[in-house]
Amino acid sequence: MALGRVGKRLCAFLFVVMIFFGASSVYADIYVYVDREGVLHFTNTPTSDQYKVYMREKALPPPAWTDTRAYDDVILEAARQNEVSFHLLKALIHVESYFNPRAVSKKGAMGLMQIMPDNLAHLNISDPFDPWENIMGGARYLRTMLERFDNQLPLALAAYNAGPTAVDRYKNIPPYKETQDYVEKVMRFFHIYRKS
């Protein structure tokens, strides 16, 4: 199927639009077909076999223009109230949600600090997508994990990710690749933010 010059320009324009505006928390395969008049039809829900895959769903990195300073005032206050490092909270938010207050994980964790639904009530969070509530609650939870594990930061981070029971069971960072990678990433960003 040949695309005319207009069709090619439209495809190029749509590609640029998808690159700049498509990096959000929702992704979907995009399908296209060209009708007899040469009109391009795009959809994420094809209604016939005339549609062909135009762009496959894939996880894109967060946009480079994400403002990592957007919540500094809240992070600073949460750090002060809970006696945890500002840079540590910032690193944790970076790894958990890349500063997306609407982030939801596959397991249901929500908001900037990815709070699990079971933890909302005891952390006094009524709206997990409210940056103030989420950061304050997440900072309280991190402080609890630090106290529980004698301020051993890697263990507290592992507990934040995998739960304190898993850390208790292994008396160390659990042998879960996700948790081990998580601790390493948070520690790396913690050092980066401390130096900046």
LINWORA-V852791 format. One line per field, one symbol per residue. psi: psi as a letter, one per 40 degrees, with the letter a starting at -180 (. if undefined). burial: I if it has 9 or more other C-alpha atoms within 8 Angstrom, else O. A space follows every 50 residues. Layout:
psi->???
burial->???
This chain:
psi->hhhiddddddddddddddddeegaehiiihiiihadeehhhiiegheied hihdhihihiiiieehheededdddddddddefihdddddddddddeffh eehhideeiiadeghiddeddeefhdgeehddddddddddddddddddff fgdddddddddeiddddddefahifhdddddddddddddddddde.
burial->OOOOOOIIOOOOOOOOIIOOOOIOOOIOIIIIIIOOOIOIOOOOOOOOOO IOIOOOOOOOOOOOOOOOOOOOOIIIOIIIOIOIOIIIIIIIIIIIIIIO IOIIOOOOIIIIIIIIOOOIOOIOIOOIIIIOIIIIIIIIIIIOIIOOIO OOOIIIIIIIOIIIOIIOOOOOIIOOOOIIOIIOIIIOIIOOIOOO
